[in-house]
Amino acid sequence: MSPDRTLEGNRGGWALEIDAVHGCRGGVKAHVIAGRTVPADAVPDASAQHPLGPTGIFTIPIFCRRDDYMFLPPEALGGLPCASVPSQERFDPHALAVRLAAELPPPDLRIGMNPAKGMVNVPTWFWVEGYDGGTLLASQTVVEEHENCHFVAERDANGMPILDVDGRPLTRRECSVESTTFVVDVSLSPNLYAWDFGDKHGRDIACPGPYCGDALGLPFVDTSHASPIQHPYRWSSLGVNGLQDAYTIKLGIRFGAAYRVTVGGSTGGWQGLDERVLSWRTDHKVQEAQAVLTRP
């Protein structure tokens, strides 16, 4: 009854080792290893040079369970052949989560500033529009179908198993298609804002909590409500970036990524993914004004 178990033993001259492992979606997967030393005369067409016969292959039928064994004739070889082990599930939730995190659309973020055209030695206030600093979410549902097969014994009109010429029950393979629904959720949460003001100065703001308001700045309302993101320029932008004559303002946001998987109504915990960095930019012209003294 334990999740994983290994049994070893001997049966009819065979050394057996069975490893049983519980599957993640129910059921048990068993690995059976059987070994036996077989005399050469027990194998058809065997020789000293080829103890397993000319082909080098000696086929031994394996039966997983008995069916109505106690009701079979004494000479019958009871048992049902093992159904083929189904192929491993091809759906990989992690791979889907990686793709969702990479393809999740960025927010429609814009960088606001005041004054729109800066002035040397006058701090420009910056802020974010179109994004409130919240978590970005994506989700996708995948329905996977797989075939589940097993063998059943053929029976006569009286319900008794029909025996083959070798004394084993005649069997037929019965299969059914089962489906499993996976829901993969992905979240991107900002953990670092990196402001670059275009003049080799910048400001990084870590965001360990669910919200980091100061990193977004404060939209201009009036002069008494200053934005926490501001920067004074020492030089005008004349000649900066060629003919643009403007500083390039950049905002990079580093997002911590995670995903979780729901299978059949059971939701697992959040698991980490590689971080994702998104960036935005805009131009900012800065002019310089000089006072000129004149006579009245």
KOLLONU-165742 format. One record per residue (C-alpha): x, y, z. Coordinates in steps of 0.02 Angstrom, whole numbers, padded with zeros to 5 digits, always signed. Each point is the difference from the previous one (the first is absolute). Last residue first. Example, Ala and Ser with C-alpha at 12.3 -4.5 7.8 and 13.67 -1.06 7.14 Angstrom:
2
+00684-00053+00357-00069-00172+00033
END
This chain:
296
+00783+04992-00950+00173-00068-00030+00015-00180-00048+00050-00155+00097-00020-00165-00092-00050-00152+00100+00045-00166-00076-00116-00142-00046+00051-00178-00043-00108-00126-00085-00035-00183+00037-00087-00112-00126-00065-00166+00065-00023-00152-00109-00093-00159+00050+00041-00176+00054-00078-00161+00063+00076-00160+00068-00053-00176+00048+00108-00122+00097-00056-00179+00034+00057-00109+00144+00023-00186-00025-00139-00105+00074-00046-00042+00179-00133-00122+00059-00167+00046+00077-00089-00140+00092-00110-00134-00078-00185+00011-00037-00112-00154+00003-00156+00019-00108+00050-00135-00124+00175+00066-00019+00037+00182+00045+00178+00058-00035+00093+00148+00073+00119+00127-00074+00125+00131+00056+00090+00152-00072+00092+00142+00088-00010+00154-00109+00140+00123-00032-00062+00169-00058+00108+00110-00110-00039+00184-00024+00098+00099-00127+00012+00186-00038+00100+00040-00156+00068+00177+00010-00042+00113-00145+00085+00098-00139-00070-00126-00124+00128+00050-00132+00135-00103+00081-00047-00085+00162+00044+00154+00105+00052+00150-00106-00100+00123+00104-00071-00096+00149+00039+00140+00121+00122-00031+00141-00013-00017+00187-00163-00094-00002-00109-00015+00157-00088-00167+00035-00167-00050+00071-00088-00159+00054-00085+00033+00168-00122+00113-00095-00036+00165+00084-00173+00044+00062+00009+00186+00044+00037+00052-00179-00166-00062-00063-00075-00158-00071+00147-00083-00085-00010-00190+00000+00096-00081+00143+00147-00117-00023-00020-00185-00037+00146-00053+00111-00080+00091+00148-00153-00113-00009+00082-00170+00024-00138-00127+00022+00002-00188+00036+00156+00015+00107+00185-00015-00035+00008+00146-00122+00178+00056-00027+00024+00175-00070+00145+00037-00115+00041+00180-00047+00091+00073-00148+00139+00113-00058+00109-00020-00153-00094+00143-00085-00145-00101-00070-00112+00004+00153+00006-00189+00028-00131-00065+00123+00015-00181+00057-00153-00072+00087+00025-00166+00092-00118-00135+00067-00146+00008-00119-00114-00154+00006-00027-00113-00150-00128-00140+00024-00033-00160-00097-00147-00120+00019-00002-00171-00085-00166-00094+00000+00014-00184-00043-00151-00107-00044+00021-00189-00013-00091-00108-00126-00032-00186-00009-00023-00104-00157-00049-00181+00028+00080-00160-00056-00046-00184+00008+00123-00132-00061-00065-00176-00022+00049-00159+00087-00005-00187-00026+00041-00086+00164+00160-00102+00003+00002-00189-00029+00119+00002-00148-00142-00032-00122-00092+00155+00065-00124-00012+00143-00170+00086+00007-00037+00072+00171-00167-00054+00075-00151+00115-00010-00120-00139-00046-00018+00063-00179+00189-00003-00018+00123+00128+00061+00145+00099-00075+00116+00066+00134+00034+00186+00021+00157+00096-00045+00031+00182+00044+00015+00167-00089-00003+00184+00050+00020+00120-00146+00048+00179+00033-00083+00169-00025+00076+00163+00059-00105+00156+00027+00105+00157+00018-00061+00160+00083+00101+00161-00008+00026+00142+00122+00086+00168+00003+00024+00130+00136+00097+00162+00022+00015+00056+00181-00035+00182+00041+00112+00152-00018-00141+00117-00052+00036+00005-00185-00068+00119-00133+00100+00153+00055+00166+00000+00093+00081+00154+00077+00141+00124-00024+00031+00173+00073+00135+00103-00082+00111+00093+00123+00050+00177-00053+00189+00014-00015-00012+00006-00191-00180+00012-00059-00105-00142-00064-00126-00001-00141-00154-00098+00058+00021+00082+00170-00056-00116+00070+00018-00179-00058-00105-00153-00044+00070-00169-00047-00125-00115-00085-00046-00180+00041-00122-00103-00102+00038-00154+00104+00111-00135-00073-00082-00147-00090+00036-00173+00077+00104-00089-00132+00151-00044+00108-00102-00048+00153-00119-00103-00107+00145-00090-00084+00084-00043+00165-00167-00058+00071-00029-00114-00151+00171-00079+00024-00033-00023+00186-00170-00081-00031+00079-00137-00109-00129-00100-00098+00075-00156-00077-00063-00120+00131+00107-00156+00000-00058-00138-00115-00123-00126+00066+00072-00165+00062-00057-00140-00115-00130-00113+00077+00073-00147+00095-00068-00167-00057-00139-00073+00108+00027-00150+00112-00042-00183+00019+00099-00137-00083-00133-00136-00009+00045-00177+00053-00104+00005+00160-00154+00060-00095-00044+00182+00035-00116+00053+00143+00138+00040+00125+00088+00108-00128-00150+00110-00034+00123+00126-00074+00180-00002+00057+00106+00155-00006+00147+00081-00093+00050-00141-00116+00171+00001-00082+00038-00100-00157+00183-00048-00026+00086+00038-00165+00181-00058-00025+00096+00111-00118+00177-00039-00062-00071-00032-00173+00082-00170-00021-00052-00063+00172+00020+00073+00174+00157-00104+00040+00083+00053-00164+00180-00063+00003-00041-00149+00109-00153-00034-00105-00186+00036+00011-00124-00053-00133-00144+00001+00126+00051+00061+00173-00009-00122+00145+00153-00095-00064+00109+00151+00032-00040+00001+00184-00092+00157+00059+00067+00111+00141-00142+00114+00049-00034+00184+00016-00161+00098+00018-00008+00190+00013-00172+00076+00024-00032+00188+00002-00170+00046+00069-00093+00165-00026-00139+00026+00124-00164+00091-00019-00042+00180+00037+00042+00164-00086+00178+00021+00063+00033-00185-00023+00044-00111+00149+00160-00097-00025+00020-00189+00012+00171-00080-00025-00004-00189-00023+00154-00112+00006-00015-00185-00041+00127-00140-00006-00081-00142-00098+00021-00182+00049-00185-00029+00022-00024+00162+00098+00136+00092+00092-00013+00164+00094+00029+00187+00002-00125+00138+00035+00027+00187-00017-00126+00130+00060-00046+00179-00036-00156+00090+00062-00023-00122+00146-00150-00115-00004
END
